[in-house]
Amino acid sequence: MAGRIQAEERRPYFFLSYARSRYRPEDSDRWVAKFFNDLCHDIGQATGALNPGFMDRQIPVGSEWPDQLADALANCRVFVALFSPPYFTSEYCGKEWAAFLNRYHAQTAGLDRPPAIIPAWWTKMDISEIPEPLHSMQNVPPEFPSAYALEGLYGIMKLGRFREQYKETVLRLATVVKERAAECALPSGAVPSLASVQSPFADAAPGSKRPAVRLTLAAQAIDDLPPERDTYYYGRTPREWTPFRGEGHTLPIGSFAEQVLSELGHQSIVETADEPPQEPAGAPGVLVVDPWAVRDRDLGKRLRQIDQDPVHVLAPFNSDDRQTADAADDLGEDLAEALPNGSALKGSAMRVTSPAAFRDALPKAVNEALTRFLKTTSVHPPQTPPSMSRPTLRDPES
């Protein structure tokens, strides 16, 4: 882990992550620097912060560049990503994103906190240029000037007729940064070294066809529970099942899993065990099962059917749910009897005791499910007609 903890008054409000220009005149990123300085000015006015933001241009010549980046990522309150087509092909931008997200996950596990990554649109982009898992971040809030959505920051900076819209956009972004920093309330914390993390965009580039992950929820609705079961963790439908419900954590498990996977660059399909499978039928799968569900006659039968073609299993055993904790051994035996094949798969976790443990276990199960899916699925590339040569894509600098 890396990053030296700074005094509270020295912490930057935001870390600016941007794709460096490949065109190198004397000062190729001066427009980014202008935006950074303008945003710092507005945040400074709104907060009185001594250190409103961090940009890599602040690193003195001769300094240890990786250490300075790690310090900023370990201490910033939010992460501002300057979206542009090159951003999602930049390995360093992806590594900065991954390092900050690692810290965010470690510090917010089990807490109901908003995202601490704030997108800012540098150029106008088509949805096809954005990795699919980030499509939910594409919408510009309605209070922002319309010119910002149409042209991006670079466009409204360059075109004089949008001068006032640019000023308003920066002021609005400063407000978002200030409010989000307060809502997230992230303390300083170490981050992984950039050399040790992988860009989440490496496998989620625009147009990529990585298969979606099927998340199947096996739980009862509140009206179907036996009289002795505590109803606190259940809802009107199985999709409202919230096994880790408590102070600071109110997300149903399906929504929580979708959020974790989206942040890691995965698409997901959420269904329940009592629903017909959604398209696509062939997809890597993870079964998230309530240990009490096995004792329901219909659900128990359905789980045994699922296990004939096994998928990876995650079983929440909330350590704060006293009824589940007291019956854990018997429930564990029931699960092993109903799901002998799935529970034996590498990556399955049969006693997940907290939101933090679930956030840790889910990516492992998904990675194993993807590996197994790709090994057992035949992939047939489209045939090129005999009269056509197969096109190639080459980097102009290769």
TORFIDREN-947267 format. One record per residue (C-alpha): x, y, z; residue in one letter. Coordinates in steps of 0.1 Angstrom, whole numbers, plus 5000, padded with zeros to 4 digits. Example, Ala and Ser with C-alpha at 12.3 -4.5 7.8 and 13.67 -1.06 7.14 Angstrom:
512349555078a/513749895071s/
//
This chain:
500050005000m/501150364993a/500350715003g/501450935032r/498651065053i/498351445053q/496951685079a/493251755075e/493752115063e/496252005037r/494051745021r/492951824985p/489251834979y/489551664945f/492051464924f/491851554887l/492351254865s/492751334828y/494251194796a/497451364786r/497451494751s/499451284726r/500051604705y/503051774721r/503452144713p/504952364740e/502052334764d/499552074751s/497452054783d/497152424791r/493352414786w/493152134812v/495352344835a/493052644830k/489952434839f/491752294870f/492752644882n/489252784876d/487752484895l/490152524924c/489352894926h/485552834929d/486052554954i/488452774974g/485853044975q/483052804986a/485052615012t/488052825023g/490252525015a/493952575016l/494452304990n/491352274968p/492652024942g/495451814929f/496751784893m/499951614883d/501351934869r/501852044905q/504551774910i/507951954911p/510551844886v/512851584902g/510251464927s/509251104931e/506251114907w/504550784918p/504850884955d/503251224949q/500351064930l/499850804957a/499851084984d/497151274965a/495050964959l/495250864995a/494151205008n/491651354983c/488051364992r/486651294957v/487951194923f/487151404893v/487451214860a/487751424829l/485951214804f/487151204768s/487750924743p/491450894752p/490550874789y/489250524785f/492350404766t/494850554790s/496350294812e/497450554838y/493950704840c/492550364846g/495150284873k/494350614891e/490650524890w/491350174903a/493550294931a/491050544944f/488150304940l/490150054962n/490350304989r/486750404986y/485550044989h/487749985019a/486350295037q/482650265028t/482049895031a/478649855048g/477850225046l/475250395024d/477450645007r/477150804972p/479850754946p/482950954951a/483950954914i/482551264896i/482651274858p/483351594840a/482851604802w/485951734785w/484651674750t/481251584735k/481051204734m/478750954718d/477450684741i/479350424719s/482650584730e/481950514767i/482450174783p/479050014788e/479349974826p/479750354829l/476650444808h/474750534840s/477250824844m/476550984811q/473751214821n/474551574827v/472451714856p/469651944844p/470952244864e/474052254842f/474152484811p/472952314779s/476152414761a/478152194784y/476151884774a/476451984737l/480152084735e/481951964766g/484252174787l/486852204760y/484252334735g/482752594757i/486252714767m/487352754731k/484252914717l/483953274730g/480153284727r/479953024755f/482153214780r/479353264806e/478152904802q/481752794809y/481852994841k/478552864852e/479552504845t/482752534866v/480752684894l/478252404893r/481052144893l/482552314923a/479252284941t/479051914932v/482551854945v/481952034978k/478551854984e/479851514974r/482951544996a/480651625026a/478351335018e/481051075013c/483151195043a/486150985032l/489050985057p/492550975044s/493650615037g/496450425019a/495950314983v/497550034963p/500650134943s/499750224907l/502149954896a/500049684914s/496549774900v/494949714866q/492849964847s/489149864849p/488849984814f/491349734800a/488549474795d/485649724792a/486649934763a/483850084742p/482349814720g/483849524739s/481749214742k/482649074776r/479648874787p/477249004813a/477248834847v/473948674857r/473148724894l/470348494906t/468848574940l/467348294960a/465248424989a/461648445000q/459248735000a/458148855034i/454748685031d/456248355023d/458548335054l/457848075081p/456248235112p/459448185133e/461748375108r/462648735116d/461148955088t/463549245093y/465849145064y/463049075038y/460749275015g/457549234994r/459549044967t/462748844967p/464449144950r/463949344982e/465949095003w/468549295023t/470549035043p/473049295057f/470349555066r/471449775094g/472550135103e/474350275072g/473549985049h/470049965034t/470649844998l/468949514988p/471649264980i/470849264943g/471349634940s/474449624961f/475949354939a/475049544907e/476849854922q/479949664930v/480149494896l/479449824878s/482349994896e/484549704885l/483549734849g/481049444847h/477549444833q/475049234852s/471649074848i/469749034881v/466948774884e/465348564911t/465348194913a/461548174908d/461648384876e/462248244840p/465848314830p/466448644812q/468348674780e/471148594772p/470548244784a/474248154782g/476048384807a/478448334836p/476448304867g/476648364905v/473848244928l/473348464959v/471348244983v/469648305016d/470548005038p/466947995050w/465647965015a/466747595013v/464047505039r/461247635016d/459847344997r/459547514963d/462747714966l/464747414979g/463547214949k/464547494925r/468047524941l/468647154936r/467647194899q/470047484895i/472847274911d/472547014883q/474347264861d/476147434890p/477047804893v/479247984919h/477448044952v/477548324977l/475648275009a/475148585032p/475348485069f/475048825085n/476948815118s/474549075132d/471548855125d/471348665157r/468848415145q/471048325115t/474148315136a/472548085162d/471447845134a/474547885113a/475847525116d/472447365107d/471847615079l/475347545065g/474647175064e/471347235046d/473047455020l/475747195014a/473146925009e/471147134985a/474047274965l/476847024967p/478247104933n/478047484933g/479347504969s/482447304958a/483347544930l/486447754935k/485348104942g/482148004960s/481848154996a/479347975018m/479448205048r/479748575039v/479348765072t/479349135063s/478949385035p/482749425034a/483149045031a/480549035003f/482249314984r/485449114986d/483948774977a/481748884948l/484648984924p/486448654932k/483248454924a/482648654892v/486248604880n/486048234885e/482648224868a/483948414838l/487048184835t/484847874837r/482348024812f/485048114787l/486647774790k/483347584784t/481747814757t/482547784721s/483248114705v/482848144667h/484148464651p/482048604623p/483148474589q/484648724565t/483148694530p/485748544505p/485548864484s/486649084513m/489949104530s/489849104568r/490249454581p/492949534607t/493249814632l/496649954638r/497850224662d/499150504640p/502250514662e/502950144661s/
//
